[in-house]
Amino acid sequence: MTSGNLSEEPSPLTMTRPVQRLRGIADAFLIHNRDILRRCDDSVVRQAAGQTQKLRRSRGFVPAPVALESESRPSWRLAES
């Protein structure tokens, strides 16, 4: 399945454009009637050595903290208002 966007493009907020763009490629479309309020990539995980490894966290995984082996400081600074 795909959200209908090309690599490096944001996910679409409506299905009109993806359906038009993929009409000659896709065999079928699974469409729902819910608006997309926030664009968000899917999480990507894989099984390795009997464990699940998170390659990209999003949606359901994002609220959980990331455990680090040592203290770290952010490498960015908030822009001054």
PDB file of N, CA, C and O in Angstrom:
ATOM      1  N   MET A   1       0.837  -1.178   0.000  1.00  0.00           N
ATOM      2  CA  MET A   1       0.000   0.000   0.000  1.00  0.00           C
ATOM      3  C   MET A   1       0.880   1.237   0.000  1.00  0.00           C
ATOM      4  O   MET A   1       2.042   1.190   0.402  1.00  0.00           O
ATOM      5  N   THR A   2       0.319   2.326  -0.448  1.00  0.00           N
ATOM      6  CA  THR A   2       1.037   3.595  -0.473  1.00  0.00           C
ATOM      7  C   THR A   2       0.070   4.731  -0.189  1.00  0.00           C
ATOM      8  O   THR A   2      -1.135   4.612  -0.410  1.00  0.00           O
ATOM      9  N   SER A   3       0.611   5.818   0.298  1.00  0.00           N
ATOM     10  CA  SER A   3      -0.213   7.012   0.517  1.00  0.00           C
ATOM     11  C   SER A   3      -0.359   7.795  -0.774  1.00  0.00           C
ATOM     12  O   SER A   3      -1.095   8.781  -0.817  1.00  0.00           O
ATOM     13  N   GLY A   4       0.325   7.379  -1.820  1.00  0.00           N
ATOM     14  CA  GLY A   4       0.173   8.024  -3.115  1.00  0.00           C
ATOM     15  C   GLY A   4       1.122   9.172  -3.366  1.00  0.00           C
ATOM     16  O   GLY A   4       0.930   9.933  -4.314  1.00  0.00           O
ATOM     17  N   ASN A   5       2.141   9.316  -2.540  1.00  0.00           N
ATOM     18  CA  ASN A   5       3.110  10.390  -2.755  1.00  0.00           C
ATOM     19  C   ASN A   5       4.436   9.801  -3.238  1.00  0.00           C
ATOM     20  O   ASN A   5       4.798   8.675  -2.897  1.00  0.00           O
ATOM     21  N   LEU A   6       5.143  10.587  -4.036  1.00  0.00           N
ATOM     22  CA  LEU A   6       6.461  10.174  -4.488  1.00  0.00           C
ATOM     23  C   LEU A   6       7.475  10.440  -3.388  1.00  0.00           C
ATOM     24  O   LEU A   6       7.203  11.213  -2.468  1.00  0.00           O
ATOM     25  N   SER A   7       8.625   9.817  -3.471  1.00  0.00           N
ATOM     26  CA  SER A   7       9.687  10.022  -2.497  1.00  0.00           C
ATOM     27  C   SER A   7      10.003  11.512  -2.382  1.00  0.00           C
ATOM     28  O   SER A   7      10.072  12.221  -3.386  1.00  0.00           O
ATOM     29  N   GLU A   8      10.191  11.970  -1.169  1.00  0.00           N
ATOM     30  CA  GLU A   8      10.501  13.373  -0.851  1.00  0.00           C
ATOM     31  C   GLU A   8       9.316  14.314  -1.025  1.00  0.00           C
ATOM     32  O   GLU A   8       9.479  15.523  -0.857  1.00  0.00           O
ATOM     33  N   GLU A   9       8.148  13.817  -1.348  1.00  0.00           N
ATOM     34  CA  GLU A   9       6.940  14.633  -1.411  1.00  0.00           C
ATOM     35  C   GLU A   9       6.155  14.438  -0.126  1.00  0.00           C
ATOM     36  O   GLU A   9       6.202  13.357   0.461  1.00  0.00           O
ATOM     37  N   PRO A  10       5.429  15.466   0.329  1.00  0.00           N
ATOM     38  CA  PRO A  10       4.572  15.262   1.504  1.00  0.00           C
ATOM     39  C   PRO A  10       3.400  14.357   1.154  1.00  0.00           C
ATOM     40  O   PRO A  10       2.994  14.283  -0.005  1.00  0.00           O
ATOM     41  N   SER A  11       2.861  13.678   2.139  1.00  0.00           N
ATOM     42  CA  SER A  11       1.675  12.854   1.916  1.00  0.00           C
ATOM     43  C   SER A  11       0.515  13.758   1.540  1.00  0.00           C
ATOM     44  O   SER A  11       0.411  14.873   2.050  1.00  0.00           O
ATOM     45  N   PRO A  12      -0.352  13.298   0.662  1.00  0.00           N
ATOM     46  CA  PRO A  12      -1.485  14.130   0.254  1.00  0.00           C
ATOM     47  C   PRO A  12      -2.532  14.236   1.360  1.00  0.00           C
ATOM     48  O   PRO A  12      -2.682  13.328   2.178  1.00  0.00           O
ATOM     49  N   LEU A  13      -3.246  15.347   1.373  1.00  0.00           N
ATOM     50  CA  LEU A  13      -4.319  15.534   2.346  1.00  0.00           C
ATOM     51  C   LEU A  13      -5.655  15.026   1.818  1.00  0.00           C
ATOM     52  O   LEU A  13      -6.559  14.734   2.601  1.00  0.00           O
ATOM     53  N   THR A  14      -5.785  14.919   0.509  1.00  0.00           N
ATOM     54  CA  THR A  14      -6.978  14.353  -0.103  1.00  0.00           C
ATOM     55  C   THR A  14      -6.538  13.238  -1.052  1.00  0.00           C
ATOM     56  O   THR A  14      -5.362  13.144  -1.402  1.00  0.00           O
ATOM     57  N   MET A  15      -7.466  12.410  -1.458  1.00  0.00           N
ATOM     58  CA  MET A  15      -7.120  11.289  -2.333  1.00  0.00           C
ATOM     59  C   MET A  15      -7.288  11.624  -3.816  1.00  0.00           C
ATOM     60  O   MET A  15      -6.980  10.784  -4.662  1.00  0.00           O
ATOM     61  N   THR A  16      -7.762  12.810  -4.153  1.00  0.00           N
ATOM     62  CA  THR A  16      -8.003  13.149  -5.549  1.00  0.00           C
ATOM     63  C   THR A  16      -6.744  13.047  -6.390  1.00  0.00           C
ATOM     64  O   THR A  16      -6.752  12.377  -7.422  1.00  0.00           O
ATOM     65  N   ARG A  17      -5.674  13.688  -5.981  1.00  0.00           N
ATOM     66  CA  ARG A  17      -4.445  13.680  -6.775  1.00  0.00           C
ATOM     67  C   ARG A  17      -3.809  12.289  -6.873  1.00  0.00           C
ATOM     68  O   ARG A  17      -3.446  11.867  -7.970  1.00  0.00           O
ATOM     69  N   PRO A  18      -3.665  11.563  -5.749  1.00  0.00           N
ATOM     70  CA  PRO A  18      -3.081  10.221  -5.873  1.00  0.00           C
ATOM     71  C   PRO A  18      -3.886   9.302  -6.788  1.00  0.00           C
ATOM     72  O   PRO A  18      -3.303   8.524  -7.543  1.00  0.00           O
ATOM     73  N   VAL A  19      -5.198   9.376  -6.732  1.00  0.00           N
ATOM     74  CA  VAL A  19      -6.016   8.517  -7.587  1.00  0.00           C
ATOM     75  C   VAL A  19      -5.767   8.872  -9.054  1.00  0.00           C
ATOM     76  O   VAL A  19      -5.641   7.980  -9.894  1.00  0.00           O
ATOM     77  N   GLN A  20      -5.694  10.164  -9.367  1.00  0.00           N
ATOM     78  CA  GLN A  20      -5.425  10.576 -10.743  1.00  0.00           C
ATOM     79  C   GLN A  20      -4.037  10.115 -11.187  1.00  0.00           C
ATOM     80  O   GLN A  20      -3.879   9.606 -12.296  1.00  0.00           O
ATOM     81  N   ARG A  21      -3.027  10.291 -10.320  1.00  0.00           N
ATOM     82  CA  ARG A  21      -1.646   9.962 -10.682  1.00  0.00           C
ATOM     83  C   ARG A  21      -1.410   8.466 -10.798  1.00  0.00           C
ATOM     84  O   ARG A  21      -0.598   8.034 -11.617  1.00  0.00           O
ATOM     85  N   LEU A  22      -2.101   7.666  -9.996  1.00  0.00           N
ATOM     86  CA  LEU A  22      -1.855   6.221  -9.962  1.00  0.00           C
ATOM     87  C   LEU A  22      -2.894   5.408 -10.727  1.00  0.00           C
ATOM     88  O   LEU A  22      -2.843   4.178 -10.716  1.00  0.00           O
ATOM     89  N   ARG A  23      -3.826   6.074 -11.384  1.00  0.00           N
ATOM     90  CA  ARG A  23      -4.921   5.381 -12.069  1.00  0.00           C
ATOM     91  C   ARG A  23      -4.420   4.320 -13.052  1.00  0.00           C
ATOM     92  O   ARG A  23      -4.999   3.236 -13.114  1.00  0.00           O
ATOM     93  N   GLY A  24      -3.373   4.596 -13.813  1.00  0.00           N
ATOM     94  CA  GLY A  24      -2.879   3.635 -14.791  1.00  0.00           C
ATOM     95  C   GLY A  24      -1.936   2.601 -14.217  1.00  0.00           C
ATOM     96  O   GLY A  24      -1.529   1.675 -14.919  1.00  0.00           O
ATOM     97  N   ILE A  25      -1.579   2.746 -12.939  1.00  0.00           N
ATOM     98  CA  ILE A  25      -0.608   1.840 -12.316  1.00  0.00           C
ATOM     99  C   ILE A  25      -1.271   0.903 -11.313  1.00  0.00           C
ATOM    100  O   ILE A  25      -1.006  -0.299 -11.298  1.00  0.00           O
ATOM    101  N   ALA A  26      -2.137   1.471 -10.475  1.00  0.00           N
ATOM    102  CA  ALA A  26      -2.724   0.704  -9.365  1.00  0.00           C
ATOM    103  C   ALA A  26      -3.842  -0.212  -9.844  1.00  0.00           C
ATOM    104  O   ALA A  26      -4.600   0.129 -10.752  1.00  0.00           O
ATOM    105  N   ASP A  27      -3.928  -1.373  -9.218  1.00  0.00           N
ATOM    106  CA  ASP A  27      -5.010  -2.317  -9.523  1.00  0.00           C
ATOM    107  C   ASP A  27      -6.293  -1.938  -8.797  1.00  0.00           C
ATOM    108  O   ASP A  27      -7.394  -2.201  -9.283  1.00  0.00           O
ATOM    109  N   ALA A  28      -6.142  -1.311  -7.618  1.00  0.00           N
ATOM    110  CA  ALA A  28      -7.310  -0.955  -6.806  1.00  0.00           C
ATOM    111  C   ALA A  28      -6.916   0.173  -5.855  1.00  0.00           C
ATOM    112  O   ALA A  28      -5.733   0.432  -5.633  1.00  0.00           O
ATOM    113  N   PHE A  29      -7.910   0.824  -5.309  1.00  0.00           N
ATOM    114  CA  PHE A  29      -7.698   1.895  -4.329  1.00  0.00           C
ATOM    115  C   PHE A  29      -8.525   1.599  -3.092  1.00  0.00           C
ATOM    116  O   PHE A  29      -9.702   1.257  -3.197  1.00  0.00           O
ATOM    117  N   LEU A  30      -7.919   1.728  -1.925  1.00  0.00           N
ATOM    118  CA  LEU A  30      -8.620   1.611  -0.652  1.00  0.00           C
ATOM    119  C   LEU A  30      -8.718   3.031  -0.111  1.00  0.00           C
ATOM    120  O   LEU A  30      -7.713   3.610   0.301  1.00  0.00           O
ATOM    121  N   ILE A  31      -9.904   3.583  -0.110  1.00  0.00           N
ATOM    122  CA  ILE A  31     -10.103   4.985   0.252  1.00  0.00           C
ATOM    123  C   ILE A  31     -11.099   5.045   1.402  1.00  0.00           C
ATOM    124  O   ILE A  31     -12.059   4.276   1.441  1.00  0.00           O
ATOM    125  N   HIS A  32     -10.866   5.960   2.336  1.00  0.00           N
ATOM    126  CA  HIS A  32     -11.805   6.151   3.443  1.00  0.00           C
ATOM    127  C   HIS A  32     -12.318   7.584   3.402  1.00  0.00           C
ATOM    128  O   HIS A  32     -11.821   8.411   2.638  1.00  0.00           O
ATOM    129  N   ASN A  33     -13.301   7.865   4.219  1.00  0.00           N
ATOM    130  CA  ASN A  33     -13.910   9.198   4.216  1.00  0.00           C
ATOM    131  C   ASN A  33     -13.425  10.070   5.374  1.00  0.00           C
ATOM    132  O   ASN A  33     -14.119  11.005   5.773  1.00  0.00           O
ATOM    133  N   ARG A  34     -12.265   9.780   5.907  1.00  0.00           N
ATOM    134  CA  ARG A  34     -11.713  10.574   7.005  1.00  0.00           C
ATOM    135  C   ARG A  34     -10.688  11.546   6.457  1.00  0.00           C
ATOM    136  O   ARG A  34      -9.819  11.171   5.670  1.00  0.00           O
ATOM    137  N   ASP A  35     -10.794  12.809   6.882  1.00  0.00           N
ATOM    138  CA  ASP A  35      -9.821  13.810   6.466  1.00  0.00           C
ATOM    139  C   ASP A  35      -8.471  13.541   7.112  1.00  0.00           C
ATOM    140  O   ASP A  35      -8.403  13.035   8.232  1.00  0.00           O
ATOM    141  N   ILE A  36      -7.402  13.878   6.413  1.00  0.00           N
ATOM    142  CA  ILE A  36      -6.055  13.792   6.970  1.00  0.00           C
ATOM    143  C   ILE A  36      -5.747  15.154   7.572  1.00  0.00           C
ATOM    144  O   ILE A  36      -5.656  16.146   6.848  1.00  0.00           O
ATOM    145  N   LEU A  37      -5.587  15.212   8.874  1.00  0.00           N
ATOM    146  CA  LEU A  37      -5.338  16.480   9.550  1.00  0.00           C
ATOM    147  C   LEU A  37      -3.853  16.754   9.715  1.00  0.00           C
ATOM    148  O   LEU A  37      -3.423  17.906   9.663  1.00  0.00           O
ATOM    149  N   ARG A  38      -3.064  15.699   9.914  1.00  0.00           N
ATOM    150  CA  ARG A  38      -1.612  15.839  10.078  1.00  0.00           C
ATOM    151  C   ARG A  38      -0.923  14.800   9.211  1.00  0.00           C
ATOM    152  O   ARG A  38      -1.222  13.608   9.284  1.00  0.00           O
ATOM    153  N   ARG A  39      -0.011  15.268   8.403  1.00  0.00           N
ATOM    154  CA  ARG A  39       0.762  14.319   7.588  1.00  0.00           C
ATOM    155  C   ARG A  39       1.745  13.604   8.504  1.00  0.00           C
ATOM    156  O   ARG A  39       2.387  14.227   9.349  1.00  0.00           O
ATOM    157  N   CYS A  40       1.855  12.320   8.333  1.00  0.00           N
ATOM    158  CA  CYS A  40       2.736  11.563   9.211  1.00  0.00           C
ATOM    159  C   CYS A  40       3.185  10.290   8.498  1.00  0.00           C
ATOM    160  O   CYS A  40       2.355   9.540   7.984  1.00  0.00           O
ATOM    161  N   ASP A  41       4.479  10.048   8.465  1.00  0.00           N
ATOM    162  CA  ASP A  41       4.984   8.811   7.874  1.00  0.00           C
ATOM    163  C   ASP A  41       4.629   7.635   8.764  1.00  0.00           C
ATOM    164  O   ASP A  41       4.384   7.799   9.960  1.00  0.00           O
ATOM    165  N   ASP A  42       4.604   6.477   8.189  1.00  0.00           N
ATOM    166  CA  ASP A  42       4.386   5.256   8.959  1.00  0.00           C
ATOM    167  C   ASP A  42       5.673   4.835   9.641  1.00  0.00           C
ATOM    168  O   ASP A  42       6.772   5.140   9.177  1.00  0.00           O
ATOM    169  N   SER A  43       5.518   4.138  10.734  1.00  0.00           N
ATOM    170  CA  SER A  43       6.673   3.549  11.384  1.00  0.00           C
ATOM    171  C   SER A  43       7.178   2.398  10.526  1.00  0.00           C
ATOM    172  O   SER A  43       6.402   1.746   9.828  1.00  0.00           O
ATOM    173  N   VAL A  44       8.487   2.153  10.582  1.00  0.00           N
ATOM    174  CA  VAL A  44       9.089   1.042   9.850  1.00  0.00           C
ATOM    175  C   VAL A  44       9.878   0.217  10.858  1.00  0.00           C
ATOM    176  O   VAL A  44      10.746   0.738  11.558  1.00  0.00           O
ATOM    177  N   VAL A  45       9.569  -1.074  10.924  1.00  0.00           N
ATOM    178  CA  VAL A  45      10.266  -1.979  11.837  1.00  0.00           C
ATOM    179  C   VAL A  45      10.718  -3.203  11.055  1.00  0.00           C
ATOM    180  O   VAL A  45      10.227  -3.477   9.960  1.00  0.00           O
ATOM    181  N   ARG A  46      11.668  -3.935  11.641  1.00  0.00           N
ATOM    182  CA  ARG A  46      12.088  -5.202  11.041  1.00  0.00           C
ATOM    183  C   ARG A  46      12.419  -6.178  12.158  1.00  0.00           C
ATOM    184  O   ARG A  46      12.738  -5.777  13.277  1.00  0.00           O
ATOM    185  N   GLN A  47      12.341  -7.437  11.847  1.00  0.00           N
ATOM    186  CA  GLN A  47      12.708  -8.494  12.771  1.00  0.00           C
ATOM    187  C   GLN A  47      14.152  -8.875  12.496  1.00  0.00           C
ATOM    188  O   GLN A  47      14.512  -9.171  11.357  1.00  0.00           O
ATOM    189  N   ALA A  48      14.972  -8.870  13.521  1.00  0.00           N
ATOM    190  CA  ALA A  48      16.368  -9.283  13.385  1.00  0.00           C
ATOM    191  C   ALA A  48      16.807  -9.919  14.694  1.00  0.00           C
ATOM    192  O   ALA A  48      16.566  -9.369  15.768  1.00  0.00           O
ATOM    193  N   ALA A  49      17.432 -11.042  14.608  1.00  0.00           N
ATOM    194  CA  ALA A  49      17.928 -11.781  15.782  1.00  0.00           C
ATOM    195  C   ALA A  49      16.816 -11.992  16.804  1.00  0.00           C
ATOM    196  O   ALA A  49      17.051 -11.918  18.010  1.00  0.00           O
ATOM    197  N   GLY A  50      15.601 -12.255  16.316  1.00  0.00           N
ATOM    198  CA  GLY A  50      14.482 -12.534  17.210  1.00  0.00           C
ATOM    199  C   GLY A  50      13.906 -11.324  17.905  1.00  0.00           C
ATOM    200  O   GLY A  50      13.062 -11.472  18.789  1.00  0.00           O
ATOM    201  N   GLN A  51      14.335 -10.129  17.532  1.00  0.00           N
ATOM    202  CA  GLN A  51      13.831  -8.908  18.161  1.00  0.00           C
ATOM    203  C   GLN A  51      13.312  -7.951  17.096  1.00  0.00           C
ATOM    204  O   GLN A  51      13.729  -7.998  15.939  1.00  0.00           O
ATOM    205  N   THR A  52      12.401  -7.087  17.507  1.00  0.00           N
ATOM    206  CA  THR A  52      11.889  -6.057  16.611  1.00  0.00           C
ATOM    207  C   THR A  52      12.786  -4.832  16.715  1.00  0.00           C
ATOM    208  O   THR A  52      13.003  -4.304  17.805  1.00  0.00           O
ATOM    209  N   GLN A  53      13.299  -4.391  15.595  1.00  0.00           N
ATOM    210  CA  GLN A  53      14.119  -3.169  15.552  1.00  0.00           C
ATOM    211  C   GLN A  53      13.313  -2.074  14.880  1.00  0.00           C
ATOM    212  O   GLN A  53      12.754  -2.276  13.801  1.00  0.00           O
ATOM    213  N   LYS A  54      13.253  -0.911  15.521  1.00  0.00           N
ATOM    214  CA  LYS A  54      12.543   0.224  14.946  1.00  0.00           C
ATOM    215  C   LYS A  54      13.509   0.995  14.057  1.00  0.00           C
ATOM    216  O   LYS A  54      14.531   1.490  14.533  1.00  0.00           O
ATOM    217  N   LEU A  55      13.194   1.098  12.778  1.00  0.00           N
ATOM    218  CA  LEU A  55      14.033   1.820  11.839  1.00  0.00           C
ATOM    219  C   LEU A  55      13.563   3.263  11.694  1.00  0.00           C
ATOM    220  O   LEU A  55      14.382   4.162  11.503  1.00  0.00           O
ATOM    221  N   ARG A  56      12.259   3.495  11.783  1.00  0.00           N
ATOM    222  CA  ARG A  56      11.703   4.847  11.752  1.00  0.00           C
ATOM    223  C   ARG A  56      10.480   4.860  12.657  1.00  0.00           C
ATOM    224  O   ARG A  56       9.538   4.093  12.459  1.00  0.00           O
ATOM    225  N   ARG A  57      10.507   5.745  13.656  1.00  0.00           N
ATOM    226  CA  ARG A  57       9.400   5.836  14.602  1.00  0.00           C
ATOM    227  C   ARG A  57       8.406   6.895  14.145  1.00  0.00           C
ATOM    228  O   ARG A  57       8.789   7.982  13.715  1.00  0.00           O
ATOM    229  N   SER A  58       7.147   6.563  14.245  1.00  0.00           N
ATOM    230  CA  SER A  58       6.094   7.513  13.921  1.00  0.00           C
ATOM    231  C   SER A  58       4.803   7.014  14.547  1.00  0.00           C
ATOM    232  O   SER A  58       4.762   5.927  15.124  1.00  0.00           O
ATOM    233  N   ARG A  59       3.782   7.789  14.435  1.00  0.00           N
ATOM    234  CA  ARG A  59       2.438   7.475  14.930  1.00  0.00           C
ATOM    235  C   ARG A  59       2.466   6.828  16.303  1.00  0.00           C
ATOM    236  O   ARG A  59       2.836   7.491  17.272  1.00  0.00           O
ATOM    237  N   GLY A  60       2.093   5.568  16.425  1.00  0.00           N
ATOM    238  CA  GLY A  60       1.973   4.920  17.720  1.00  0.00           C
ATOM    239  C   GLY A  60       3.258   4.813  18.516  1.00  0.00           C
ATOM    240  O   GLY A  60       3.204   4.726  19.743  1.00  0.00           O
ATOM    241  N   PHE A  61       4.409   4.816  17.866  1.00  0.00           N
ATOM    242  CA  PHE A  61       5.678   4.687  18.573  1.00  0.00           C
ATOM    243  C   PHE A  61       6.209   6.027  19.079  1.00  0.00           C
ATOM    244  O   PHE A  61       6.997   6.054  20.024  1.00  0.00           O
ATOM    245  N   VAL A  62       5.797   7.128  18.473  1.00  0.00           N
ATOM    246  CA  VAL A  62       6.391   8.426  18.790  1.00  0.00           C
ATOM    247  C   VAL A  62       6.229   8.840  20.255  1.00  0.00           C
ATOM    248  O   VAL A  62       7.184   9.372  20.821  1.00  0.00           O
ATOM    249  N   PRO A  63       5.092   8.631  20.897  1.00  0.00           N
ATOM    250  CA  PRO A  63       4.984   9.084  22.295  1.00  0.00           C
ATOM    251  C   PRO A  63       5.942   8.386  23.256  1.00  0.00           C
ATOM    252  O   PRO A  63       6.238   8.920  24.325  1.00  0.00           O
ATOM    253  N   ALA A  64       6.423   7.219  22.897  1.00  0.00           N
ATOM    254  CA  ALA A  64       7.340   6.501  23.782  1.00  0.00           C
ATOM    255  C   ALA A  64       8.734   7.112  23.688  1.00  0.00           C
ATOM    256  O   ALA A  64       9.189   7.457  22.598  1.00  0.00           O
ATOM    257  N   PRO A  65       9.411   7.248  24.824  1.00  0.00           N
ATOM    258  CA  PRO A  65      10.757   7.836  24.799  1.00  0.00           C
ATOM    259  C   PRO A  65      11.770   6.890  24.145  1.00  0.00           C
ATOM    260  O   PRO A  65      11.553   5.680  24.069  1.00  0.00           O
ATOM    261  N   VAL A  66      12.859   7.458  23.684  1.00  0.00           N
ATOM    262  CA  VAL A  66      13.963   6.677  23.131  1.00  0.00           C
ATOM    263  C   VAL A  66      15.002   6.530  24.239  1.00  0.00           C
ATOM    264  O   VAL A  66      15.501   7.530  24.754  1.00  0.00           O
ATOM    265  N   ALA A  67      15.328   5.309  24.605  1.00  0.00           N
ATOM    266  CA  ALA A  67      16.321   5.067  25.649  1.00  0.00           C
ATOM    267  C   ALA A  67      17.722   5.257  25.068  1.00  0.00           C
ATOM    268  O   ALA A  67      18.071   4.645  24.058  1.00  0.00           O
ATOM    269  N   LEU A  68      18.517   6.105  25.712  1.00  0.00           N
ATOM    270  CA  LEU A  68      19.893   6.347  25.277  1.00  0.00           C
ATOM    271  C   LEU A  68      20.850   5.732  26.278  1.00  0.00           C
ATOM    272  O   LEU A  68      20.528   5.617  27.460  1.00  0.00           O
ATOM    273  N   GLU A  69      22.017   5.339  25.815  1.00  0.00           N
ATOM    274  CA  GLU A  69      22.997   4.729  26.709  1.00  0.00           C
ATOM    275  C   GLU A  69      23.654   5.755  27.612  1.00  0.00           C
ATOM    276  O   GLU A  69      24.108   5.411  28.703  1.00  0.00           O
ATOM    277  N   SER A  70      23.714   7.017  27.178  1.00  0.00           N
ATOM    278  CA  SER A  70      24.336   8.059  27.995  1.00  0.00           C
ATOM    279  C   SER A  70      23.598   9.376  27.794  1.00  0.00           C
ATOM    280  O   SER A  70      22.831   9.537  26.845  1.00  0.00           O
ATOM    281  N   GLU A  71      23.843  10.319  28.708  1.00  0.00           N
ATOM    282  CA  GLU A  71      23.244  11.645  28.598  1.00  0.00           C
ATOM    283  C   GLU A  71      23.706  12.315  27.317  1.00  0.00           C
ATOM    284  O   GLU A  71      24.844  12.126  26.885  1.00  0.00           O
ATOM    285  N   SER A  72      22.844  13.080  26.724  1.00  0.00           N
ATOM    286  CA  SER A  72      23.239  13.837  25.544  1.00  0.00           C
ATOM    287  C   SER A  72      22.553  15.194  25.569  1.00  0.00           C
ATOM    288  O   SER A  72      21.549  15.390  26.254  1.00  0.00           O
ATOM    289  N   ARG A  73      23.110  16.115  24.816  1.00  0.00           N
ATOM    290  CA  ARG A  73      22.520  17.442  24.703  1.00  0.00           C
ATOM    291  C   ARG A  73      22.038  17.613  23.274  1.00  0.00           C
ATOM    292  O   ARG A  73      22.625  17.056  22.347  1.00  0.00           O
ATOM    293  N   PRO A  74      20.974  18.379  23.092  1.00  0.00           N
ATOM    294  CA  PRO A  74      20.520  18.606  21.712  1.00  0.00           C
ATOM    295  C   PRO A  74      21.577  19.354  20.918  1.00  0.00           C
ATOM    296  O   PRO A  74      22.293  20.197  21.460  1.00  0.00           O
ATOM    297  N   SER A  75      21.671  19.045  19.641  1.00  0.00           N
ATOM    298  CA  SER A  75      22.654  19.695  18.791  1.00  0.00           C
ATOM    299  C   SER A  75      22.075  20.948  18.130  1.00  0.00           C
ATOM    300  O   SER A  75      22.724  21.556  17.280  1.00  0.00           O
ATOM    301  N   TRP A  76      20.869  21.330  18.515  1.00  0.00           N
ATOM    302  CA  TRP A  76      20.224  22.514  17.947  1.00  0.00           C
ATOM    303  C   TRP A  76      19.842  23.461  19.069  1.00  0.00           C
ATOM    304  O   TRP A  76      19.778  23.069  20.234  1.00  0.00           O
ATOM    305  N   ARG A  77      19.595  24.681  18.717  1.00  0.00           N
ATOM    306  CA  ARG A  77      19.097  25.663  19.685  1.00  0.00           C
ATOM    307  C   ARG A  77      17.770  26.194  19.205  1.00  0.00           C
ATOM    308  O   ARG A  77      17.538  26.321  18.003  1.00  0.00           O
ATOM    309  N   LEU A  78      16.903  26.502  20.139  1.00  0.00           N
ATOM    310  CA  LEU A  78      15.618  27.090  19.766  1.00  0.00           C
ATOM    311  C   LEU A  78      15.863  28.482  19.221  1.00  0.00           C
ATOM    312  O   LEU A  78      16.686  29.231  19.747  1.00  0.00           O
ATOM    313  N   ALA A  79      15.143  28.825  18.162  1.00  0.00           N
ATOM    314  CA  ALA A  79      15.271  30.159  17.597  1.00  0.00           C
ATOM    315  C   ALA A  79      14.709  31.174  18.598  1.00  0.00           C
ATOM    316  O   ALA A  79      13.664  30.954  19.210  1.00  0.00           O
ATOM    317  N   GLU A  80      15.412  32.262  18.743  1.00  0.00           N
ATOM    318  CA  GLU A  80      14.939  33.284  19.672  1.00  0.00           C
ATOM    319  C   GLU A  80      13.777  34.040  19.057  1.00  0.00           C
ATOM    320  O   GLU A  80      13.797  34.380  17.874  1.00  0.00           O
ATOM    321  N   SER A  81      12.764  34.299  19.869  1.00  0.00           N
ATOM    322  CA  SER A  81      11.573  34.997  19.360  1.00  0.00           C
ATOM    323  C   SER A  81      11.757  36.486  19.461  1.00  0.00           C
ATOM    324  O   SER A  81      10.864  37.245  19.083  1.00  0.00           O
TER     325      SER A  81
END
